[in-house]
């Protein structure tokens, strides 16, 4: 079973470039979310979605856009990359926002120079 | 506000017990979680405890919850080198109709012979 798949695993961007981080899950989960992980800060929620067509902002949404056109996919777009967005990004999914078990992707390590 | 605190490092000898502590702030959290992150990997749910429980045991893992003090701990019995990882505590405050995960900064567990 694939679970939660993130692509790419690594990416280097120049300041001002845009890109999309892909996330797909094959478990028919309603709830999907994006986090960034920075040293000494744990994971911080960027955006989340409670179902197809529904998205909302998390703790640190500025500079990022999301959409949820299907249950399976939840891409994260960086509109104009900045060095402060250098981080490891994780996508996660769960049955719904109340269920305990969240499944995480392997992460995308992004460097903005 | 929502905040989860945990110590950043713990070093133990192989075969000893490890105890990782966490404090949280939001008493509305329905579930409290422990996640494990191995190098270069995503987060894996280790165990969770429902907020109306005091203790949960799962093989070598014991979770203790003190709701009065908002204190959560994870005890790993007979710690092995394979347990070396970063352990994240997370709470799930109920906000705006949904449970969101709030993570601590993570405790890096080092197991030495």
Interface residues (C-beta under 8 A of the other chain):
Chain A: X4 X33 X35 X40 X41 X42 X43 X44 X45 X48 X50 X56 X58 X90 X92 X97 X98 X100 X101 X102 X103 X104 X105 X106 X107
Chain B: X4 X8 X30 X31 X33 X40 X41 X42 X43 X44 X45 X48 X88 X96 X98 X99 X100 X101 X102 X103 X104 X105 X106
